[in-house]
């Protein structure tokens, strides 16, 4: 699951868009965007933030600069990663060579609330979407008991059943992402109509949902 292989696989299975949304980290996004230009896939600059409430928010942006500004304002935990327990957190180059590693523990929650993340993303032209709300772990629905009105877009996983999908589609704009951690589980389930084929149009459509 290196950035280049993810984007290359997205092209092979016919995706128009792919979001590289590492957990509490953005270091691979610029490389993925460059790979997207080579493979003919639009790469959405993104990150999955784990908030102080242990809620996962999928944060999507128009460009890498906005994403980096956003990430620079998130008070991430500075606790060191324990490689003996959680493995190495590696950075790769365009040839899939290891070129470094992230030392802070990416599994830790950031010291910021979900509403603060939402407002920060919005102020920078992006959007924060409650992730995989149909799951038990790190779901806003499970932790808060509901999805506040301000969150007009929610993400369901491919495992959501039809009753869940019907319920939320009647109340929110629903996106379905594969949320893949292996190449084999990447899918093309999500569809959206846009005025033009661009990351900017995608983000604008979600912000205006």
C-alpha atoms as a printed R data frame, in Angstrom:
    type eleno elety resid chain resno       x      y       z
1   ATOM     1    CA   UNK     A     1   0.000  0.000   0.000
2   ATOM     2    CA   UNK     A     2   2.633  2.542  -1.039
3   ATOM     3    CA   UNK     A     3   1.286  5.766  -2.588
4   ATOM     4    CA   UNK     A     4   2.299  4.903  -6.138
5   ATOM     5    CA   UNK     A     5   0.880  1.368  -6.010
6   ATOM     6    CA   UNK     A     6  -2.406  2.664  -4.574
7   ATOM     7    CA   UNK     A     7  -2.833  5.204  -7.360
8   ATOM     8    CA   UNK     A     8  -1.689  2.729 -10.002
9   ATOM     9    CA   UNK     A     9  -4.200  0.176  -8.770
10  ATOM    10    CA   UNK     A    10  -6.925  2.828  -8.780
11  ATOM    11    CA   UNK     A    11  -6.219  3.358 -12.474
12  ATOM    12    CA   UNK     A    12  -6.284 -0.388 -13.146
13  ATOM    13    CA   UNK     A    13  -9.719 -0.858 -11.586
14  ATOM    14    CA   UNK     A    14 -11.137  2.183 -13.351
15  ATOM    15    CA   UNK     A    15 -11.459  4.768 -10.600
16  ATOM    16    CA   UNK     A    16 -11.749  8.427 -11.582
17  ATOM    17    CA   UNK     A    17 -10.858  9.663  -8.079
18  ATOM    18    CA   UNK     A    18  -8.885  8.258  -5.176
19  ATOM    19    CA   UNK     A    19  -8.251  9.903  -1.810
20  ATOM    20    CA   UNK     A    20  -5.041  9.137   0.039
21  ATOM    21    CA   UNK     A    21  -6.215  9.552   3.630
22  ATOM    22    CA   UNK     A    22  -3.585  8.260   6.023
23  ATOM    23    CA   UNK     A    23  -4.385  8.215   9.719
24  ATOM    24    CA   UNK     A    24  -3.232 11.492  11.336
25  ATOM    25    CA   UNK     A    25  -0.560 11.903   8.641
26  ATOM    26    CA   UNK     A    26  -0.229 13.678   5.282
27  ATOM    27    CA   UNK     A    27   3.351 12.943   4.216
28  ATOM    28    CA   UNK     A    28   2.463 10.728   1.269
29  ATOM    29    CA   UNK     A    29  -0.146 12.969  -0.351
30  ATOM    30    CA   UNK     A    30   2.136 15.089  -2.616
31  ATOM    31    CA   UNK     A    31   3.708 11.926  -4.038
32  ATOM    32    CA   UNK     A    32   0.263 10.434  -4.637
33  ATOM    33    CA   UNK     A    33  -0.884 13.592  -6.449
34  ATOM    34    CA   UNK     A    34   2.147 13.401  -8.740
35  ATOM    35    CA   UNK     A    35   1.442  9.722  -9.386
36  ATOM    36    CA   UNK     A    36  -2.155 10.580 -10.224
37  ATOM    37    CA   UNK     A    37  -0.998 12.856 -13.031
38  ATOM    38    CA   UNK     A    38   1.049  9.983 -14.469
39  ATOM    39    CA   UNK     A    39  -1.770  7.422 -14.186
40  ATOM    40    CA   UNK     A    40  -4.658  9.675 -15.189
41  ATOM    41    CA   UNK     A    41  -6.432  9.532 -11.807
42  ATOM    42    CA   UNK     A    42  -7.524 12.562  -9.796
43  ATOM    43    CA   UNK     A    43  -6.000 12.281  -6.312
44  ATOM    44    CA   UNK     A    44  -7.916 14.085  -3.569
45  ATOM    45    CA   UNK     A    45  -5.584 15.490  -0.868
46  ATOM    46    CA   UNK     A    46  -6.956 14.030   2.345
47  ATOM    47    CA   UNK     A    47  -6.296 12.845   5.869
48  ATOM    48    CA   UNK     A    48  -8.260 10.870   8.429
49  ATOM    49    CA   UNK     A    49  -8.151 12.732  11.738
50  ATOM    50    CA   UNK     A    50  -8.770 10.927  15.018
51  ATOM    51    CA   UNK     A    51 -10.279 13.586  17.262
52  ATOM    52    CA   UNK     A    52 -10.148 14.027  21.027
53  ATOM    53    CA   UNK     A    53 -13.419 12.059  21.215
54  ATOM    54    CA   UNK     A    54 -11.753  9.169  19.293
55  ATOM    55    CA   UNK     A    55 -13.966  9.939  16.306
56  ATOM    56    CA   UNK     A    56 -12.593  9.480  12.794
57  ATOM    57    CA   UNK     A    57 -13.207 12.363  10.361
58  ATOM    58    CA   UNK     A    58 -12.330 12.081   6.692
59  ATOM    59    CA   UNK     A    59 -10.982 15.506   5.729
60  ATOM    60    CA   UNK     A    60 -10.860 16.319   2.006
61  ATOM    61    CA   UNK     A    61  -9.270 19.341   0.315
62  ATOM    62    CA   UNK     A    62  -8.876 20.958  -3.096
63  ATOM    63    CA   UNK     A    63  -5.072 20.999  -3.049
64  ATOM    64    CA   UNK     A    64  -2.002 19.965  -1.097
65  ATOM    65    CA   UNK     A    65  -1.319 23.465   0.236
66  ATOM    66    CA   UNK     A    66  -4.722 23.612   1.937
67  ATOM    67    CA   UNK     A    67  -4.210 20.137   3.372
68  ATOM    68    CA   UNK     A    68  -0.777 21.025   4.739
69  ATOM    69    CA   UNK     A    69  -2.058 24.245   6.297
70  ATOM    70    CA   UNK     A    70  -4.839 22.241   7.900
71  ATOM    71    CA   UNK     A    71  -2.489 19.542   9.224
72  ATOM    72    CA   UNK     A    72  -0.138 22.187  10.570
73  ATOM    73    CA   UNK     A    73  -2.925 23.509  12.802
74  ATOM    74    CA   UNK     A    74  -3.909 20.120  14.233
75  ATOM    75    CA   UNK     A    75  -2.427 19.475  17.700
76  ATOM    76    CA   UNK     A    76  -1.292 15.928  17.046
77  ATOM    77    CA   UNK     A    77   0.011 13.780  19.866
78  ATOM    78    CA   UNK     A    78   3.808 13.881  20.078
79  ATOM    79    CA   UNK     A    79   4.092 10.547  21.851
80  ATOM    80    CA   UNK     A    80   6.704  8.347  20.194
81  ATOM    81    CA   UNK     A    81   5.661  5.310  18.209
82  ATOM    82    CA   UNK     A    82   6.410  1.930  19.783
83  ATOM    83    CA   UNK     A    83   7.644 -0.040  16.809
84  ATOM    84    CA   UNK     A    84   7.838 -3.290  18.756
85  ATOM    85    CA   UNK     A    85   4.056 -3.125  19.216
86  ATOM    86    CA   UNK     A    86   2.730 -1.171  16.243
87  ATOM    87    CA   UNK     A    87   5.380 -1.607  13.562
88  ATOM    88    CA   UNK     A    88   7.289  0.985  11.556
89  ATOM    89    CA   UNK     A    89   5.538  4.009  10.039
90  ATOM    90    CA   UNK     A    90   7.484  4.362   6.799
91  ATOM    91    CA   UNK     A    91   7.719  6.982   4.070
92  ATOM    92    CA   UNK     A    92   8.277  5.893   0.464
93  ATOM    93    CA   UNK     A    93   9.457  7.528  -2.735
94  ATOM    94    CA   UNK     A    94   8.132  7.120  -6.290
95  ATOM    95    CA   UNK     A    95  10.078  3.862  -6.681
96  ATOM    96    CA   UNK     A    96   8.682  2.431  -3.422
97  ATOM    97    CA   UNK     A    97  12.010  2.841  -1.655
98  ATOM    98    CA   UNK     A    98  11.901  3.626   2.060
99  ATOM    99    CA   UNK     A    99  13.097  7.199   2.558
100 ATOM   100    CA   UNK     A   100  12.158  7.821   6.184
101 ATOM   101    CA   UNK     A   101   9.750  7.110   8.979
102 ATOM   102    CA   UNK     A   102   7.213  8.937  11.119
103 ATOM   103    CA   UNK     A   103   8.331  8.918  14.744
104 ATOM   104    CA   UNK     A   104   5.131 10.082  16.462
105 ATOM   105    CA   UNK     A   105   2.449  7.508  17.197
106 ATOM   106    CA   UNK     A   106  -0.209  7.930  14.545
107 ATOM   107    CA   UNK     A   107  -2.720  5.829  16.497
108 ATOM   108    CA   UNK     A   108  -3.079  8.532  19.160
109 ATOM   109    CA   UNK     A   109  -5.979 10.963  19.133
110 ATOM   110    CA   UNK     A   110  -5.273 14.609  18.329
111 ATOM   111    CA   UNK     A   111  -6.085 17.185  21.000
112 ATOM   112    CA   UNK     A   112  -8.952 18.767  19.046
113 ATOM   113    CA   UNK     A   113 -12.693 18.189  18.999
114 ATOM   114    CA   UNK     A   114 -14.649 16.950  16.001
115 ATOM   115    CA   UNK     A   115 -16.486 20.279  15.707
116 ATOM   116    CA   UNK     A   116 -13.190 22.189  15.755
117 ATOM   117    CA   UNK     A   117 -11.839 19.950  12.985
118 ATOM   118    CA   UNK     A   118 -15.020 20.552  10.986
119 ATOM   119    CA   UNK     A   119 -14.747 24.338  11.271
120 ATOM   120    CA   UNK     A   120 -11.021 24.341  10.461
121 ATOM   121    CA   UNK     A   121 -11.518 22.224   7.341
122 ATOM   122    CA   UNK     A   122 -14.384 24.446   6.216
123 ATOM   123    CA   UNK     A   123 -12.330 27.615   6.715
124 ATOM   124    CA   UNK     A   124  -9.629 26.243   4.399
125 ATOM   125    CA   UNK     A   125 -12.006 25.312   1.595
126 ATOM   126    CA   UNK     A   126 -12.281 21.654   2.517
127 ATOM   127    CA   UNK     A   127 -14.795 19.419   4.231
128 ATOM   128    CA   UNK     A   128 -14.728 17.051   7.211
129 ATOM   129    CA   UNK     A   129 -16.934 13.976   6.867
130 ATOM   130    CA   UNK     A   130 -17.803 11.575   9.719
131 ATOM   131    CA   UNK     A   131 -16.112  8.369   8.610
132 ATOM   132    CA   UNK     A   132 -17.567  4.845   8.489
133 ATOM   133    CA   UNK     A   133 -20.517  5.746  10.722
134 ATOM   134    CA   UNK     A   134 -21.955  2.236  10.270
135 ATOM   135    CA   UNK     A   135 -19.045  0.682  12.155
136 ATOM   136    CA   UNK     A   136 -18.625  0.345  15.909
137 ATOM   137    CA   UNK     A   137 -15.045  1.593  16.197
138 ATOM   138    CA   UNK     A   138 -14.309  5.335  16.021
139 ATOM   139    CA   UNK     A   139 -17.744  6.137  14.607
140 ATOM   140    CA   UNK     A   140 -19.384  9.478  15.425
141 ATOM   141    CA   UNK     A   141 -22.743  7.713  15.561
142 ATOM   142    CA   UNK     A   142 -21.536  5.195  18.137
143 ATOM   143    CA   UNK     A   143 -19.642  7.726  20.262
144 ATOM   144    CA   UNK     A   144 -22.070 10.676  20.194
145 ATOM   145    CA   UNK     A   145 -25.247  8.693  19.620
146 ATOM   146    CA   UNK     A   146 -26.223 10.843  16.623
147 ATOM   147    CA   UNK     A   147 -24.821 12.867  13.729
148 ATOM   148    CA   UNK     A   148 -25.300 16.617  14.379
149 ATOM   149    CA   UNK     A   149 -27.085 18.649  11.687
150 ATOM   150    CA   UNK     A   150 -23.935 20.555  10.698
151 ATOM   151    CA   UNK     A   151 -22.500 17.347   9.220
152 ATOM   152    CA   UNK     A   152 -24.478 17.174   5.985
153 ATOM   153    CA   UNK     A   153 -22.239 14.517   4.419
154 ATOM   154    CA   UNK     A   154 -21.476 11.145   6.020
155 ATOM   155    CA   UNK     A   155 -19.409  8.183   4.934
156 ATOM   156    CA   UNK     A   156 -20.648  4.614   4.964
157 ATOM   157    CA   UNK     A   157 -18.376  1.637   4.525
158 ATOM   158    CA   UNK     A   158 -19.050 -0.953   1.804
159 ATOM   159    CA   UNK     A   159 -20.270 -3.262   4.589
160 ATOM   160    CA   UNK     A   160 -23.289 -1.060   5.376
161 ATOM   161    CA   UNK     A   161 -26.544 -2.919   4.784
162 ATOM   162    CA   UNK     A   162 -29.439 -1.596   2.724
163 ATOM   163    CA   UNK     A   163 -31.480 -0.502   5.728
164 ATOM   164    CA   UNK     A   164 -28.589  1.641   6.999
165 ATOM   165    CA   UNK     A   165 -28.011  3.046   3.541
166 ATOM   166    CA   UNK     A   166 -31.700  3.911   3.059
167 ATOM   167    CA   UNK     A   167 -31.928  5.505   6.510
168 ATOM   168    CA   UNK     A   168 -28.965  7.817   6.012
169 ATOM   169    CA   UNK     A   169 -29.630  8.596   2.360
170 ATOM   170    CA   UNK     A   170 -33.002 10.031   3.398
171 ATOM   171    CA   UNK     A   171 -31.271 12.355   5.892
172 ATOM   172    CA   UNK     A   172 -27.783 13.160   4.592
173 ATOM   173    CA   UNK     A   173 -25.621 13.096   1.508
174 ATOM   174    CA   UNK     A   174 -23.912  9.705   1.682
175 ATOM   175    CA   UNK     A   175 -20.554  8.781   0.202
176 ATOM   176    CA   UNK     A   176 -19.266  5.226   0.138
177 ATOM   177    CA   UNK     A   177 -15.515  4.700   0.240
178 ATOM   178    CA   UNK     A   178 -13.659  1.409   0.269
179 ATOM   179    CA   UNK     A   179 -11.529  2.606   3.229
180 ATOM   180    CA   UNK     A   180  -8.969  0.114   1.992
181 ATOM   181    CA   UNK     A   181  -5.940 -1.049   3.892
182 ATOM   182    CA   UNK     A   182  -4.979 -3.571   1.205
183 ATOM   183    CA   UNK     A   183  -4.994 -3.300  -2.587
184 ATOM   184    CA   UNK     A   184  -7.429 -6.223  -2.829
185 ATOM   185    CA   UNK     A   185 -10.209 -4.334  -1.045
186 ATOM   186    CA   UNK     A   186 -10.099 -1.216  -3.217
187 ATOM   187    CA   UNK     A   187 -13.457 -0.839  -4.955
188 ATOM   188    CA   UNK     A   188 -15.437  1.419  -7.256
189 ATOM   189    CA   UNK     A   189 -18.646  1.616  -5.219
190 ATOM   190    CA   UNK     A   190 -18.858  5.402  -4.978
191 ATOM   191    CA   UNK     A   191 -20.500  7.466  -7.730
192 ATOM   192    CA   UNK     A   192 -21.170 11.195  -7.948
193 ATOM   193    CA   UNK     A   193 -22.354 13.569 -10.692
194 ATOM   194    CA   UNK     A   194 -20.171 16.656 -11.145
195 ATOM   195    CA   UNK     A   195 -20.169 19.690 -13.411
196 ATOM   196    CA   UNK     A   196 -16.603 18.873 -14.421
197 ATOM   197    CA   UNK     A   197 -13.994 16.208 -13.803
198 ATOM   198    CA   UNK     A   198 -11.819 17.874 -11.178
199 ATOM   199    CA   UNK     A   199 -10.945 17.648  -7.505
200 ATOM   200    CA   UNK     A   200 -12.223 21.198  -7.073
201 ATOM   201    CA   UNK     A   201 -15.650 20.233  -8.445
202 ATOM   202    CA   UNK     A   202 -15.800 17.201  -6.161
203 ATOM   203    CA   UNK     A   203 -15.013 19.205  -3.034
204 ATOM   204    CA   UNK     A   204 -17.449 21.954  -4.024
205 ATOM   205    CA   UNK     A   205 -20.229 19.409  -4.560
206 ATOM   206    CA   UNK     A   206 -19.664 17.934  -1.102
207 ATOM   207    CA   UNK     A   207 -19.463 21.338   0.575
208 ATOM   208    CA   UNK     A   208 -22.757 22.323  -1.038
209 ATOM   209    CA   UNK     A   209 -24.509 19.034  -0.305
